[in-house]
Amino acid sequence: MKALITGATSGIGQKIAENLSRRGWELILSGRNRDVLAKMQRELNTHTEIIPAELSDKNEVMKVYEFCKGKSVDMLVNSAGYGIFGKFDETDLDDELDMINVNITALHILTKLFLRDFKRRNSGIILNVASSAGFLTGPLLSSYYASKNYVVRLSLAIAEELRRDRSKVSVTIFCPGPVDTNFNNRAGVSFSVKPITAEYAANYAVEKALDGKLIAIPTISMKASIFASRFAPNKMLSAITYHIQKKKTEGK
């Protein structure tokens, strides 16, 4: 079995790579940092190939897909992504567009191209790393939350199409709450609630993907929060999320 993992040089993506390697999977790893990719290639216990890429560039995304052609990839893990903190009118537009290209465009392209391949042979797993943010509106992380809403809704739609086609291809949407990764450092904030470890998140995501679970939410508290959010007015939810995100700036 073989998996392509984007965003493999840190955080959840890196831990998913380690987890799958322990399970005996061969890997193709993609990320921006060539040195980290090379180090992982040396240290992982299963056959590992690397393809450095900047996924904010559509041409680089296509390069990743072309690299994987003919290599019998069984699982696509779209883990690359990041967030930008701040009021929408104050955040940097170019940085924000790069984030949208990574979080949405790259995931969209790879999901479409690999899905076509998987459907032709009627097997394959797509694991899209989203977030609990994918079910909410996120003042102060507005574009990030919106991008994860895209991932959730796109993945749900694809899953229904696959169900109606009676396809054996599966889609899993991983929707954790806070995870102890470099995400907050990249966004320029700090945790306001206790996060789960990246190792726990990765193991949960892999287990649910291998089981064919559609939505994977790793903690009872986050499952309860997402369920409760269905019954709250949008303005109230936005206000609550604003205060949660605002607390992340304390001590910064």
BAMARMAR-80065 format. One record per residue (C-alpha): x, y, z. Coordinates in steps of 0.2 Angstrom, whole numbers, plus 5000, padded with zeros to 4 digits. Example, Ala and Ser with C-alpha at 12.3 -4.5 7.8 and 13.67 -1.06 7.14 Angstrom:
2
506249785039506849955036
This chain:
252
500050005000500650184996500150355002500450534995500450655010500550845007501150955021502250815027503650915035502750965051501250945061499850825058500550785040502150735047501350625061500250545048501850495038502650415053501050325058500750255041502550205040502450105056500950015048502049965033501450085020502650155007502550345006502750494994503050645004502750824999503150995007504151155005505651105016506750995005507950965020506650905031505950785018507650715015507850685034506150595034506650495019508150435028507350395045505650315040505650125040504750105024505150155006504950335005505050454990504950644991504350784980504750964987503351084981502551254985500751214984500251394983500851384965499651284953501051224943501951144958500351054962500250984945502050934947501650834963500250744953501350704938502750634950501450514957500750454940501050264938501550234956499950154962499550274976498150204987497850344999497950534996498150635012497850825009498650895025499551055019498751215026498851365037497951505044498151695045497551785061496751965061495352075055494852035037495252215032496952215040497752045035498952045020498052005004499451914995499751805010497951775011497851724993499251604995498351525010496851504999497851424985498551304998497051265008495751254994496551254976497951134979496751014989495451034975496650994961497350844970495750774976494950784958496450704949496750564962494850534963494750504944496150374946495450294961493750284953494450194937495150054948493750064961494850074976495750214985495650325001495550515001495950595018495650775018496250865034494951005038494551065055493151095067493251275059492451195044490751195053490851375059491151555055492751625061492951805065494851855066495251695056493951725043494851665028495551505036493751455043493051495026494351385018493951235029492151255026492551235008493551075012492051005022490751045010491750984995492150825003490350785009489750814991491050694984490650564996488750574992489250554973490350404977488950324987487750344973488950264961489150124973491050154972492250074984493250234985493150325002493250505008493650545026493650725032494650755048493950895059494950915075494951055086496551135093498051025089499851055096500751095080501551245072499851315066499651445080501451505078501151525059499551625063500451725076499351675091499351555106498151415112496651475121496151295126497151135129497651055112497750875108499450805102499850795084500250605087498450575094497650675080498650585066498250405073496450455075496350515057497250365050496150245059494550325054495150335036495650155035493850115042493050215029492250345041491650505033491850625047493250605060493150715075494350665088493650725105491950715113492050895118492250945100490950825094489750905107490251085102489951055083488250965087487651105098488251235085486851175073485551245085486251415089485951575079487351625067487651795076487851705092489051585085490051715077490151815093490751665103492051615090492651795090492951795109493851625108494951685094495251855103495951755119497351685108498151855107498351865126500251855130500751905112
